Amino acid sequence: MKQFLLFTLSCVMVTASLQTQQLKGVNVNKQGEPVPNSTIYIYEIAKGIAADNLGEFQTALAPGSYTCEFRSLG
């Protein structure tokens, strides 16, 4: 029983330290239509991500403030 409690407590501590924030959403145009294959650039970490064919994107970030730029061709 003591080993089980120690294992459970260890798992909770590890899980708590691995928490990150999620940046996710959908890129849409002025008409509210999804913009497929658009890109999102996050300046503070110099990272770019691409939206899928439905304009949806998602990435994990450390807690903090970020500046993003959304781009697409056309």
CHARMM internal coordinates of N, CA and C (Angstrom, degrees):
IC EDIT
DIST 1 N 1 CA 1.4561
DIST 1 CA 1 C 1.5294
ANGL 1 N 1 CA 1 C 110.48
DIST 1 C 2 N 1.3332
ANGL 1 CA 1 C 2 N 115.79
DIHE 1 N 1 CA 1 C 2 N -40.97
DIST 2 N 2 CA 1.4557
ANGL 1 C 2 N 2 CA 120.01
DIHE 1 CA 1 C 2 N 2 CA -178.46
DIST 2 CA 2 C 1.5331
ANGL 2 N 2 CA 2 C 110.68
DIHE 1 C 2 N 2 CA 2 C -64.33
DIST 2 C 3 N 1.3372
ANGL 2 CA 2 C 3 N 117.08
DIHE 2 N 2 CA 2 C 3 N -38.96
DIST 3 N 3 CA 1.4619
ANGL 2 C 3 N 3 CA 120.21
DIHE 2 CA 2 C 3 N 3 CA 178.83
DIST 3 CA 3 C 1.5320
ANGL 3 N 3 CA 3 C 110.82
DIHE 2 C 3 N 3 CA 3 C -67.01
DIST 3 C 4 N 1.3145
ANGL 3 CA 3 C 4 N 117.04
DIHE 3 N 3 CA 3 C 4 N -38.97
DIST 4 N 4 CA 1.4689
ANGL 3 C 4 N 4 CA 120.69
DIHE 3 CA 3 C 4 N 4 CA 178.13
DIST 4 CA 4 C 1.5219
ANGL 4 N 4 CA 4 C 110.95
DIHE 3 C 4 N 4 CA 4 C -62.09
DIST 4 C 5 N 1.3262
ANGL 4 CA 4 C 5 N 116.92
DIHE 4 N 4 CA 4 C 5 N -44.17
DIST 5 N 5 CA 1.4621
ANGL 4 C 5 N 5 CA 121.03
DIHE 4 CA 4 C 5 N 5 CA 179.15
DIST 5 CA 5 C 1.5213
ANGL 5 N 5 CA 5 C 111.05
DIHE 4 C 5 N 5 CA 5 C -63.92
DIST 5 C 6 N 1.3199
ANGL 5 CA 5 C 6 N 117.27
DIHE 5 N 5 CA 5 C 6 N -41.12
DIST 6 N 6 CA 1.4637
ANGL 5 C 6 N 6 CA 121.36
DIHE 5 CA 5 C 6 N 6 CA 178.29
DIST 6 CA 6 C 1.5245
ANGL 6 N 6 CA 6 C 110.86
DIHE 5 C 6 N 6 CA 6 C -64.76
DIST 6 C 7 N 1.3212
ANGL 6 CA 6 C 7 N 117.53
DIHE 6 N 6 CA 6 C 7 N -41.97
DIST 7 N 7 CA 1.4653
ANGL 6 C 7 N 7 CA 121.87
DIHE 6 CA 6 C 7 N 7 CA 178.07
DIST 7 CA 7 C 1.5261
ANGL 7 N 7 CA 7 C 110.71
DIHE 6 C 7 N 7 CA 7 C -62.96
DIST 7 C 8 N 1.3249
ANGL 7 CA 7 C 8 N 117.13
DIHE 7 N 7 CA 7 C 8 N -45.39
DIST 8 N 8 CA 1.4603
ANGL 7 C 8 N 8 CA 121.35
DIHE 7 CA 7 C 8 N 8 CA 179.98
DIST 8 CA 8 C 1.5220
ANGL 8 N 8 CA 8 C 111.35
DIHE 7 C 8 N 8 CA 8 C -62.60
DIST 8 C 9 N 1.3070
ANGL 8 CA 8 C 9 N 116.72
DIHE 8 N 8 CA 8 C 9 N -43.76
DIST 9 N 9 CA 1.4652
ANGL 8 C 9 N 9 CA 120.84
DIHE 8 CA 8 C 9 N 9 CA 178.44
DIST 9 CA 9 C 1.5209
ANGL 9 N 9 CA 9 C 110.96
DIHE 8 C 9 N 9 CA 9 C -63.45
DIST 9 C 10 N 1.3054
ANGL 9 CA 9 C 10 N 118.28
DIHE 9 N 9 CA 9 C 10 N -39.86
DIST 10 N 10 CA 1.4662
ANGL 9 C 10 N 10 CA 122.16
DIHE 9 CA 9 C 10 N 10 CA 177.21
DIST 10 CA 10 C 1.5195
ANGL 10 N 10 CA 10 C 111.17
DIHE 9 C 10 N 10 CA 10 C -62.29
DIST 10 C 11 N 1.3221
ANGL 10 CA 10 C 11 N 116.84
DIHE 10 N 10 CA 10 C 11 N -43.03
DIST 11 N 11 CA 1.4684
ANGL 10 C 11 N 11 CA 120.78
DIHE 10 CA 10 C 11 N 11 CA 179.38
DIST 11 CA 11 C 1.5197
ANGL 11 N 11 CA 11 C 111.33
DIHE 10 C 11 N 11 CA 11 C -63.19
DIST 11 C 12 N 1.3150
ANGL 11 CA 11 C 12 N 117.80
DIHE 11 N 11 CA 11 C 12 N -41.45
DIST 12 N 12 CA 1.4647
ANGL 11 C 12 N 12 CA 121.76
DIHE 11 CA 11 C 12 N 12 CA 178.88
DIST 12 CA 12 C 1.5245
ANGL 12 N 12 CA 12 C 110.20
DIHE 11 C 12 N 12 CA 12 C -64.14
DIST 12 C 13 N 1.3107
ANGL 12 CA 12 C 13 N 118.17
DIHE 12 N 12 CA 12 C 13 N -41.54
DIST 13 N 13 CA 1.4623
ANGL 12 C 13 N 13 CA 121.37
DIHE 12 CA 12 C 13 N 13 CA -179.39
DIST 13 CA 13 C 1.5227
ANGL 13 N 13 CA 13 C 111.11
DIHE 12 C 13 N 13 CA 13 C -66.48
DIST 13 C 14 N 1.3195
ANGL 13 CA 13 C 14 N 117.42
DIHE 13 N 13 CA 13 C 14 N -41.80
DIST 14 N 14 CA 1.4608
ANGL 13 C 14 N 14 CA 121.37
DIHE 13 CA 13 C 14 N 14 CA 179.21
DIST 14 CA 14 C 1.5245
ANGL 14 N 14 CA 14 C 109.91
DIHE 13 C 14 N 14 CA 14 C -65.87
DIST 14 C 15 N 1.3181
ANGL 14 CA 14 C 15 N 117.77
DIHE 14 N 14 CA 14 C 15 N -44.19
DIST 15 N 15 CA 1.4577
ANGL 14 C 15 N 15 CA 121.77
DIHE 14 CA 14 C 15 N 15 CA -179.80
DIST 15 CA 15 C 1.5197
ANGL 15 N 15 CA 15 C 110.97
DIHE 14 C 15 N 15 CA 15 C -62.55
DIST 15 C 16 N 1.3069
ANGL 15 CA 15 C 16 N 118.54
DIHE 15 N 15 CA 15 C 16 N -41.38
DIST 16 N 16 CA 1.4632
ANGL 15 C 16 N 16 CA 121.74
DIHE 15 CA 15 C 16 N 16 CA -179.99
DIST 16 CA 16 C 1.5227
ANGL 16 N 16 CA 16 C 111.47
DIHE 15 C 16 N 16 CA 16 C -63.76
DIST 16 C 17 N 1.3290
ANGL 16 CA 16 C 17 N 117.95
DIHE 16 N 16 CA 16 C 17 N -34.57
DIST 17 N 17 CA 1.4506
ANGL 16 C 17 N 17 CA 120.36
DIHE 16 CA 16 C 17 N 17 CA -178.31
DIST 17 CA 17 C 1.5282
ANGL 17 N 17 CA 17 C 112.57
DIHE 16 C 17 N 17 CA 17 C -78.99
DIST 17 C 18 N 1.3309
ANGL 17 CA 17 C 18 N 118.06
DIHE 17 N 17 CA 17 C 18 N -14.23
DIST 18 N 18 CA 1.4591
ANGL 17 C 18 N 18 CA 121.71
DIHE 17 CA 17 C 18 N 18 CA -177.82
DIST 18 CA 18 C 1.5298
ANGL 18 N 18 CA 18 C 113.25
DIHE 17 C 18 N 18 CA 18 C -96.76
DIST 18 C 19 N 1.3107
ANGL 18 CA 18 C 19 N 118.60
DIHE 18 N 18 CA 18 C 19 N 7.94
DIST 19 N 19 CA 1.4522
ANGL 18 C 19 N 19 CA 120.85
DIHE 18 CA 18 C 19 N 19 CA -178.16
DIST 19 CA 19 C 1.5155
ANGL 19 N 19 CA 19 C 111.02
DIHE 18 C 19 N 19 CA 19 C -67.25
DIST 19 C 20 N 1.3141
ANGL 19 CA 19 C 20 N 116.08
DIHE 19 N 19 CA 19 C 20 N 134.91
DIST 20 N 20 CA 1.4487
ANGL 19 C 20 N 20 CA 122.92
DIHE 19 CA 19 C 20 N 20 CA 176.10
DIST 20 CA 20 C 1.5153
ANGL 20 N 20 CA 20 C 108.48
DIHE 19 C 20 N 20 CA 20 C -132.33
DIST 20 C 21 N 1.3055
ANGL 20 CA 20 C 21 N 115.50
DIHE 20 N 20 CA 20 C 21 N 167.72
DIST 21 N 21 CA 1.4515
ANGL 20 C 21 N 21 CA 121.93
DIHE 20 CA 20 C 21 N 21 CA 176.54
DIST 21 CA 21 C 1.5208
ANGL 21 N 21 CA 21 C 109.13
DIHE 20 C 21 N 21 CA 21 C -95.46
DIST 21 C 22 N 1.2938
ANGL 21 CA 21 C 22 N 117.26
DIHE 21 N 21 CA 21 C 22 N 149.98
DIST 22 N 22 CA 1.4569
ANGL 21 C 22 N 22 CA 122.61
DIHE 21 CA 21 C 22 N 22 CA 178.00
DIST 22 CA 22 C 1.5274
ANGL 22 N 22 CA 22 C 109.03
DIHE 21 C 22 N 22 CA 22 C -109.31
DIST 22 C 23 N 1.3060
ANGL 22 CA 22 C 23 N 115.24
DIHE 22 N 22 CA 22 C 23 N 130.83
DIST 23 N 23 CA 1.4577
ANGL 22 C 23 N 23 CA 121.52
DIHE 22 CA 22 C 23 N 23 CA 169.10
DIST 23 CA 23 C 1.5105
ANGL 23 N 23 CA 23 C 105.55
DIHE 22 C 23 N 23 CA 23 C -106.20
DIST 23 C 24 N 1.3320
ANGL 23 CA 23 C 24 N 116.76
DIHE 23 N 23 CA 23 C 24 N 113.83
DIST 24 N 24 CA 1.4580
ANGL 23 C 24 N 24 CA 119.54
DIHE 23 CA 23 C 24 N 24 CA 179.92
DIST 24 CA 24 C 1.5130
ANGL 24 N 24 CA 24 C 109.16
DIHE 23 C 24 N 24 CA 24 C -147.81
DIST 24 C 25 N 1.3154
ANGL 24 CA 24 C 25 N 114.60
DIHE 24 N 24 CA 24 C 25 N 153.80
DIST 25 N 25 CA 1.4496
ANGL 24 C 25 N 25 CA 119.51
DIHE 24 CA 24 C 25 N 25 CA 179.90
DIST 25 CA 25 C 1.5124
ANGL 25 N 25 CA 25 C 111.38
DIHE 24 C 25 N 25 CA 25 C 175.02
DIST 25 C 26 N 1.3285
ANGL 25 CA 25 C 26 N 115.50
DIHE 25 N 25 CA 25 C 26 N -163.55
DIST 26 N 26 CA 1.4527
ANGL 25 C 26 N 26 CA 122.94
DIHE 25 CA 25 C 26 N 26 CA 179.98
DIST 26 CA 26 C 1.5145
ANGL 26 N 26 CA 26 C 107.98
DIHE 25 C 26 N 26 CA 26 C -133.29
DIST 26 C 27 N 1.3308
ANGL 26 CA 26 C 27 N 117.24
DIHE 26 N 26 CA 26 C 27 N 128.44
DIST 27 N 27 CA 1.4590
ANGL 26 C 27 N 27 CA 121.49
DIHE 26 CA 26 C 27 N 27 CA 173.92
DIST 27 CA 27 C 1.5227
ANGL 27 N 27 CA 27 C 108.18
DIHE 26 C 27 N 27 CA 27 C -81.97
DIST 27 C 28 N 1.3343
ANGL 27 CA 27 C 28 N 116.40
DIHE 27 N 27 CA 27 C 28 N 126.00
DIST 28 N 28 CA 1.4559
ANGL 27 C 28 N 28 CA 121.20
DIHE 27 CA 27 C 28 N 28 CA 178.69
DIST 28 CA 28 C 1.5251
ANGL 28 N 28 CA 28 C 109.73
DIHE 27 C 28 N 28 CA 28 C -128.49
DIST 28 C 29 N 1.3389
ANGL 28 CA 28 C 29 N 116.57
DIHE 28 N 28 CA 28 C 29 N 156.51
DIST 29 N 29 CA 1.4530
ANGL 28 C 29 N 29 CA 121.02
DIHE 28 CA 28 C 29 N 29 CA 176.80
DIST 29 CA 29 C 1.5318
ANGL 29 N 29 CA 29 C 109.67
DIHE 28 C 29 N 29 CA 29 C -89.88
DIST 29 C 30 N 1.3296
ANGL 29 CA 29 C 30 N 116.83
DIHE 29 N 29 CA 29 C 30 N -172.62
DIST 30 N 30 CA 1.4711
ANGL 29 C 30 N 30 CA 120.60
DIHE 29 CA 29 C 30 N 30 CA -177.16
DIST 30 CA 30 C 1.5177
ANGL 30 N 30 CA 30 C 112.94
DIHE 29 C 30 N 30 CA 30 C -63.71
DIST 30 C 31 N 1.3225
ANGL 30 CA 30 C 31 N 116.78
DIHE 30 N 30 CA 30 C 31 N -24.75
DIST 31 N 31 CA 1.4608
ANGL 30 C 31 N 31 CA 120.63
DIHE 30 CA 30 C 31 N 31 CA 178.58
DIST 31 CA 31 C 1.5269
ANGL 31 N 31 CA 31 C 111.93
DIHE 30 C 31 N 31 CA 31 C -86.92
DIST 31 C 32 N 1.3247
ANGL 31 CA 31 C 32 N 117.34
DIHE 31 N 31 CA 31 C 32 N 0.34
DIST 32 N 32 CA 1.4600
ANGL 31 C 32 N 32 CA 121.31
DIHE 31 CA 31 C 32 N 32 CA 179.59
DIST 32 CA 32 C 1.5149
ANGL 32 N 32 CA 32 C 113.95
DIHE 31 C 32 N 32 CA 32 C 82.98
DIST 32 C 33 N 1.3321
ANGL 32 CA 32 C 33 N 117.15
DIHE 32 N 32 CA 32 C 33 N 11.44
DIST 33 N 33 CA 1.4582
ANGL 32 C 33 N 33 CA 121.27
DIHE 32 CA 32 C 33 N 33 CA 179.56
DIST 33 CA 33 C 1.5254
ANGL 33 N 33 CA 33 C 109.75
DIHE 32 C 33 N 33 CA 33 C -88.52
DIST 33 C 34 N 1.3263
ANGL 33 CA 33 C 34 N 118.60
DIHE 33 N 33 CA 33 C 34 N 142.30
DIST 34 N 34 CA 1.4700
ANGL 33 C 34 N 34 CA 120.94
DIHE 33 CA 33 C 34 N 34 CA 178.82
DIST 34 CA 34 C 1.5247
ANGL 34 N 34 CA 34 C 111.46
DIHE 33 C 34 N 34 CA 34 C -61.11
DIST 34 C 35 N 1.3409
ANGL 34 CA 34 C 35 N 115.77
DIHE 34 N 34 CA 34 C 35 N 145.02
DIST 35 N 35 CA 1.4642
ANGL 34 C 35 N 35 CA 121.95
DIHE 34 CA 34 C 35 N 35 CA 176.92
DIST 35 CA 35 C 1.5254
ANGL 35 N 35 CA 35 C 107.26
DIHE 34 C 35 N 35 CA 35 C -106.34
DIST 35 C 36 N 1.3343
ANGL 35 CA 35 C 36 N 117.04
DIHE 35 N 35 CA 35 C 36 N 101.72
DIST 36 N 36 CA 1.4675
ANGL 35 C 36 N 36 CA 119.64
DIHE 35 CA 35 C 36 N 36 CA -177.03
DIST 36 CA 36 C 1.5270
ANGL 36 N 36 CA 36 C 112.45
DIHE 35 C 36 N 36 CA 36 C -69.70
DIST 36 C 37 N 1.3189
ANGL 36 CA 36 C 37 N 115.40
DIHE 36 N 36 CA 36 C 37 N 147.98
DIST 37 N 37 CA 1.4667
ANGL 36 C 37 N 37 CA 123.54
DIHE 36 CA 36 C 37 N 37 CA 174.45
DIST 37 CA 37 C 1.5245
ANGL 37 N 37 CA 37 C 114.16
DIHE 36 C 37 N 37 CA 37 C 57.42
DIST 37 C 38 N 1.3128
ANGL 37 CA 37 C 38 N 117.62
DIHE 37 N 37 CA 37 C 38 N 26.54
DIST 38 N 38 CA 1.4666
ANGL 37 C 38 N 38 CA 120.67
DIHE 37 CA 37 C 38 N 38 CA 173.69
DIST 38 CA 38 C 1.5265
ANGL 38 N 38 CA 38 C 109.19
DIHE 37 C 38 N 38 CA 38 C -76.46
DIST 38 C 39 N 1.3244
ANGL 38 CA 38 C 39 N 116.75
DIHE 38 N 38 CA 38 C 39 N 167.79
DIST 39 N 39 CA 1.4651
ANGL 38 C 39 N 39 CA 120.37
DIHE 38 CA 38 C 39 N 39 CA -179.12
DIST 39 CA 39 C 1.5155
ANGL 39 N 39 CA 39 C 110.61
DIHE 38 C 39 N 39 CA 39 C -122.29
DIST 39 C 40 N 1.3192
ANGL 39 CA 39 C 40 N 115.02
DIHE 39 N 39 CA 39 C 40 N 153.63
DIST 40 N 40 CA 1.4602
ANGL 39 C 40 N 40 CA 123.01
DIHE 39 CA 39 C 40 N 40 CA 177.35
DIST 40 CA 40 C 1.5178
ANGL 40 N 40 CA 40 C 106.64
DIHE 39 C 40 N 40 CA 40 C -126.31
DIST 40 C 41 N 1.3387
ANGL 40 CA 40 C 41 N 117.08
DIHE 40 N 40 CA 40 C 41 N 124.00
DIST 41 N 41 CA 1.4625
ANGL 40 C 41 N 41 CA 121.28
DIHE 40 CA 40 C 41 N 41 CA 179.00
DIST 41 CA 41 C 1.5248
ANGL 41 N 41 CA 41 C 108.08
DIHE 40 C 41 N 41 CA 41 C -111.23
DIST 41 C 42 N 1.3293
ANGL 41 CA 41 C 42 N 116.65
DIHE 41 N 41 CA 41 C 42 N 129.30
DIST 42 N 42 CA 1.4635
ANGL 41 C 42 N 42 CA 123.14
DIHE 41 CA 41 C 42 N 42 CA -179.94
DIST 42 CA 42 C 1.5262
ANGL 42 N 42 CA 42 C 107.23
DIHE 41 C 42 N 42 CA 42 C -107.49
DIST 42 C 43 N 1.3223
ANGL 42 CA 42 C 43 N 116.55
DIHE 42 N 42 CA 42 C 43 N 108.92
DIST 43 N 43 CA 1.4635
ANGL 42 C 43 N 43 CA 122.18
DIHE 42 CA 42 C 43 N 43 CA -172.02
DIST 43 CA 43 C 1.5273
ANGL 43 N 43 CA 43 C 114.22
DIHE 42 C 43 N 43 CA 43 C -62.94
DIST 43 C 44 N 1.3022
ANGL 43 CA 43 C 44 N 118.27
DIHE 43 N 43 CA 43 C 44 N -44.46
DIST 44 N 44 CA 1.4634
ANGL 43 C 44 N 44 CA 121.48
DIHE 43 CA 43 C 44 N 44 CA -173.42
DIST 44 CA 44 C 1.5284
ANGL 44 N 44 CA 44 C 113.66
DIHE 43 C 44 N 44 CA 44 C -62.54
DIST 44 C 45 N 1.3016
ANGL 44 CA 44 C 45 N 117.55
DIHE 44 N 44 CA 44 C 45 N -27.15
DIST 45 N 45 CA 1.4648
ANGL 44 C 45 N 45 CA 120.03
DIHE 44 CA 44 C 45 N 45 CA 179.44
DIST 45 CA 45 C 1.5272
ANGL 45 N 45 CA 45 C 111.62
DIHE 44 C 45 N 45 CA 45 C -115.17
DIST 45 C 46 N 1.3197
ANGL 45 CA 45 C 46 N 116.87
DIHE 45 N 45 CA 45 C 46 N 5.16
DIST 46 N 46 CA 1.4720
ANGL 45 C 46 N 46 CA 123.21
DIHE 45 CA 45 C 46 N 46 CA 179.17
DIST 46 CA 46 C 1.5336
ANGL 46 N 46 CA 46 C 110.49
DIHE 45 C 46 N 46 CA 46 C 49.86
DIST 46 C 47 N 1.3236
ANGL 46 CA 46 C 47 N 115.47
DIHE 46 N 46 CA 46 C 47 N 53.88
DIST 47 N 47 CA 1.4562
ANGL 46 C 47 N 47 CA 121.13
DIHE 46 CA 46 C 47 N 47 CA -177.46
DIST 47 CA 47 C 1.5163
ANGL 47 N 47 CA 47 C 109.99
DIHE 46 C 47 N 47 CA 47 C -130.64
DIST 47 C 48 N 1.3067
ANGL 47 CA 47 C 48 N 115.57
DIHE 47 N 47 CA 47 C 48 N 136.43
DIST 48 N 48 CA 1.4507
ANGL 47 C 48 N 48 CA 120.77
DIHE 47 CA 47 C 48 N 48 CA 175.11
DIST 48 CA 48 C 1.5100
ANGL 48 N 48 CA 48 C 110.27
DIHE 47 C 48 N 48 CA 48 C -115.25
DIST 48 C 49 N 1.3219
ANGL 48 CA 48 C 49 N 116.67
DIHE 48 N 48 CA 48 C 49 N 144.14
DIST 49 N 49 CA 1.4572
ANGL 48 C 49 N 49 CA 121.57
DIHE 48 CA 48 C 49 N 49 CA 175.64
DIST 49 CA 49 C 1.5243
ANGL 49 N 49 CA 49 C 107.79
DIHE 48 C 49 N 49 CA 49 C -129.98
DIST 49 C 50 N 1.2968
ANGL 49 CA 49 C 50 N 116.02
DIHE 49 N 49 CA 49 C 50 N 156.95
DIST 50 N 50 CA 1.4596
ANGL 49 C 50 N 50 CA 121.17
DIHE 49 CA 49 C 50 N 50 CA -178.94
DIST 50 CA 50 C 1.5256
ANGL 50 N 50 CA 50 C 110.05
DIHE 49 C 50 N 50 CA 50 C -112.65
DIST 50 C 51 N 1.3223
ANGL 50 CA 50 C 51 N 114.95
DIHE 50 N 50 CA 50 C 51 N 142.07
DIST 51 N 51 CA 1.4573
ANGL 50 C 51 N 51 CA 120.39
DIHE 50 CA 50 C 51 N 51 CA 173.60
DIST 51 CA 51 C 1.5216
ANGL 51 N 51 CA 51 C 108.79
DIHE 50 C 51 N 51 CA 51 C -80.65
DIST 51 C 52 N 1.3106
ANGL 51 CA 51 C 52 N 115.77
DIHE 51 N 51 CA 51 C 52 N 156.74
DIST 52 N 52 CA 1.4654
ANGL 51 C 52 N 52 CA 119.48
DIHE 51 CA 51 C 52 N 52 CA 178.75
DIST 52 CA 52 C 1.5286
ANGL 52 N 52 CA 52 C 110.54
DIHE 51 C 52 N 52 CA 52 C -82.34
DIST 52 C 53 N 1.3180
ANGL 52 CA 52 C 53 N 116.81
DIHE 52 N 52 CA 52 C 53 N -169.16
DIST 53 N 53 CA 1.4629
ANGL 52 C 53 N 53 CA 119.84
DIHE 52 CA 52 C 53 N 53 CA -176.89
DIST 53 CA 53 C 1.5251
ANGL 53 N 53 CA 53 C 113.17
DIHE 52 C 53 N 53 CA 53 C -72.69
DIST 53 C 54 N 1.3385
ANGL 53 CA 53 C 54 N 117.86
DIHE 53 N 53 CA 53 C 54 N -5.92
DIST 54 N 54 CA 1.4626
ANGL 53 C 54 N 54 CA 122.40
DIHE 53 CA 53 C 54 N 54 CA 174.07
DIST 54 CA 54 C 1.5250
ANGL 54 N 54 CA 54 C 111.89
DIHE 53 C 54 N 54 CA 54 C -103.57
DIST 54 C 55 N 1.3486
ANGL 54 CA 54 C 55 N 116.96
DIHE 54 N 54 CA 54 C 55 N 5.37
DIST 55 N 55 CA 1.4573
ANGL 54 C 55 N 55 CA 121.52
DIHE 54 CA 54 C 55 N 55 CA -179.27
DIST 55 CA 55 C 1.5167
ANGL 55 N 55 CA 55 C 114.14
DIHE 54 C 55 N 55 CA 55 C 81.02
DIST 55 C 56 N 1.3249
ANGL 55 CA 55 C 56 N 117.56
DIHE 55 N 55 CA 55 C 56 N 6.04
DIST 56 N 56 CA 1.4668
ANGL 55 C 56 N 56 CA 121.71
DIHE 55 CA 55 C 56 N 56 CA -177.68
DIST 56 CA 56 C 1.5265
ANGL 56 N 56 CA 56 C 111.04
DIHE 55 C 56 N 56 CA 56 C -87.41
DIST 56 C 57 N 1.3243
ANGL 56 CA 56 C 57 N 115.83
DIHE 56 N 56 CA 56 C 57 N 143.93
DIST 57 N 57 CA 1.4548
ANGL 56 C 57 N 57 CA 121.52
DIHE 56 CA 56 C 57 N 57 CA 178.47
DIST 57 CA 57 C 1.5143
ANGL 57 N 57 CA 57 C 109.46
DIHE 56 C 57 N 57 CA 57 C -142.57
DIST 57 C 58 N 1.3509
ANGL 57 CA 57 C 58 N 115.54
DIHE 57 N 57 CA 57 C 58 N 158.86
DIST 58 N 58 CA 1.4617
ANGL 57 C 58 N 58 CA 121.16
DIHE 57 CA 57 C 58 N 58 CA 178.90
DIST 58 CA 58 C 1.5152
ANGL 58 N 58 CA 58 C 108.90
DIHE 57 C 58 N 58 CA 58 C -162.13
DIST 58 C 59 N 1.3368
ANGL 58 CA 58 C 59 N 116.61
DIHE 58 N 58 CA 58 C 59 N 139.03
DIST 59 N 59 CA 1.4607
ANGL 58 C 59 N 59 CA 122.33
DIHE 58 CA 58 C 59 N 59 CA 174.25
DIST 59 CA 59 C 1.5206
ANGL 59 N 59 CA 59 C 108.87
DIHE 58 C 59 N 59 CA 59 C -154.04
DIST 59 C 60 N 1.3084
ANGL 59 CA 59 C 60 N 116.26
DIHE 59 N 59 CA 59 C 60 N 156.14
DIST 60 N 60 CA 1.4614
ANGL 59 C 60 N 60 CA 122.47
DIHE 59 CA 59 C 60 N 60 CA 177.09
DIST 60 CA 60 C 1.5220
ANGL 60 N 60 CA 60 C 108.96
DIHE 59 C 60 N 60 CA 60 C -94.74
DIST 60 C 61 N 1.3294
ANGL 60 CA 60 C 61 N 116.62
DIHE 60 N 60 CA 60 C 61 N 138.08
DIST 61 N 61 CA 1.4620
ANGL 60 C 61 N 61 CA 122.87
DIHE 60 CA 60 C 61 N 61 CA 179.37
DIST 61 CA 61 C 1.5175
ANGL 61 N 61 CA 61 C 109.95
DIHE 60 C 61 N 61 CA 61 C -134.11
DIST 61 C 62 N 1.3169
ANGL 61 CA 61 C 62 N 115.21
DIHE 61 N 61 CA 61 C 62 N 150.89
DIST 62 N 62 CA 1.4584
ANGL 61 C 62 N 62 CA 119.90
DIHE 61 CA 61 C 62 N 62 CA 171.43
DIST 62 CA 62 C 1.5327
ANGL 62 N 62 CA 62 C 108.00
DIHE 61 C 62 N 62 CA 62 C -71.10
DIST 62 C 63 N 1.3251
ANGL 62 CA 62 C 63 N 118.19
DIHE 62 N 62 CA 62 C 63 N 151.87
DIST 63 N 63 CA 1.4625
ANGL 62 C 63 N 63 CA 119.45
DIHE 62 CA 62 C 63 N 63 CA 178.13
DIST 63 CA 63 C 1.5348
ANGL 63 N 63 CA 63 C 111.26
DIHE 62 C 63 N 63 CA 63 C -55.84
DIST 63 C 64 N 1.3196
ANGL 63 CA 63 C 64 N 116.65
DIHE 63 N 63 CA 63 C 64 N 140.81
DIST 64 N 64 CA 1.4587
ANGL 63 C 64 N 64 CA 121.51
DIHE 63 CA 63 C 64 N 64 CA 179.72
DIST 64 CA 64 C 1.5167
ANGL 64 N 64 CA 64 C 111.26
DIHE 63 C 64 N 64 CA 64 C 154.90
DIST 64 C 65 N 1.3333
ANGL 64 CA 64 C 65 N 115.81
DIHE 64 N 64 CA 64 C 65 N -171.23
DIST 65 N 65 CA 1.4587
ANGL 64 C 65 N 65 CA 122.67
DIHE 64 CA 64 C 65 N 65 CA 178.27
DIST 65 CA 65 C 1.5216
ANGL 65 N 65 CA 65 C 109.05
DIHE 64 C 65 N 65 CA 65 C -107.75
DIST 65 C 66 N 1.3088
ANGL 65 CA 65 C 66 N 116.19
DIHE 65 N 65 CA 65 C 66 N 139.43
DIST 66 N 66 CA 1.4590
ANGL 65 C 66 N 66 CA 121.09
DIHE 65 CA 65 C 66 N 66 CA -176.39
DIST 66 CA 66 C 1.5219
ANGL 66 N 66 CA 66 C 110.59
DIHE 65 C 66 N 66 CA 66 C -135.51
DIST 66 C 67 N 1.3327
ANGL 66 CA 66 C 67 N 115.14
DIHE 66 N 66 CA 66 C 67 N 151.13
DIST 67 N 67 CA 1.4547
ANGL 66 C 67 N 67 CA 122.84
DIHE 66 CA 66 C 67 N 67 CA 174.39
DIST 67 CA 67 C 1.5203
ANGL 67 N 67 CA 67 C 107.24
DIHE 66 C 67 N 67 CA 67 C -111.53
DIST 67 C 68 N 1.3321
ANGL 67 CA 67 C 68 N 116.44
DIHE 67 N 67 CA 67 C 68 N 125.62
DIST 68 N 68 CA 1.4636
ANGL 67 C 68 N 68 CA 120.93
DIHE 67 CA 67 C 68 N 68 CA -177.18
DIST 68 CA 68 C 1.5209
ANGL 68 N 68 CA 68 C 110.59
DIHE 67 C 68 N 68 CA 68 C -119.74
DIST 68 C 69 N 1.3118
ANGL 68 CA 68 C 69 N 114.43
DIHE 68 N 68 CA 68 C 69 N 150.10
DIST 69 N 69 CA 1.4689
ANGL 68 C 69 N 69 CA 121.38
DIHE 68 CA 68 C 69 N 69 CA 174.63
DIST 69 CA 69 C 1.5227
ANGL 69 N 69 CA 69 C 107.45
DIHE 68 C 69 N 69 CA 69 C -125.74
DIST 69 C 70 N 1.3181
ANGL 69 CA 69 C 70 N 116.26
DIHE 69 N 69 CA 69 C 70 N 130.14
DIST 70 N 70 CA 1.4606
ANGL 69 C 70 N 70 CA 122.64
DIHE 69 CA 69 C 70 N 70 CA -179.28
DIST 70 CA 70 C 1.5182
ANGL 70 N 70 CA 70 C 107.79
DIHE 69 C 70 N 70 CA 70 C -105.96
DIST 70 C 71 N 1.3370
ANGL 70 CA 70 C 71 N 116.81
DIHE 70 N 70 CA 70 C 71 N 131.82
DIST 71 N 71 CA 1.4737
ANGL 70 C 71 N 71 CA 121.75
DIHE 70 CA 70 C 71 N 71 CA -176.62
DIST 71 CA 71 C 1.5271
ANGL 71 N 71 CA 71 C 110.40
DIHE 70 C 71 N 71 CA 71 C -135.72
DIST 71 C 72 N 1.3340
ANGL 71 CA 71 C 72 N 113.56
DIHE 71 N 71 CA 71 C 72 N 152.40
DIST 72 N 72 CA 1.4641
ANGL 71 C 72 N 72 CA 119.65
DIHE 71 CA 71 C 72 N 72 CA 169.98
DIST 72 CA 72 C 1.5212
ANGL 72 N 72 CA 72 C 108.10
DIHE 71 C 72 N 72 CA 72 C -157.60
DIST 72 C 73 N 1.3145
ANGL 72 CA 72 C 73 N 115.51
DIHE 72 N 72 CA 72 C 73 N 157.13
DIST 73 N 73 CA 1.4492
ANGL 72 C 73 N 73 CA 120.35
DIHE 72 CA 72 C 73 N 73 CA 177.31
DIST 73 CA 73 C 1.5271
ANGL 73 N 73 CA 73 C 109.19
DIHE 72 C 73 N 73 CA 73 C -81.69
DIST 73 C 74 N 1.3179
ANGL 73 CA 73 C 74 N 114.96
DIHE 73 N 73 CA 73 C 74 N 144.59
DIST 74 N 74 CA 1.4656
ANGL 73 C 74 N 74 CA 119.33
DIHE 73 CA 73 C 74 N 74 CA 175.29
DIST 74 CA 74 C 1.4602
ANGL 74 N 74 CA 74 C 117.19
DIHE 73 C 74 N 74 CA 74 C 93.27
END
COOR INIT
IC SEED 1 N 1 CA 1 C
IC BUILD
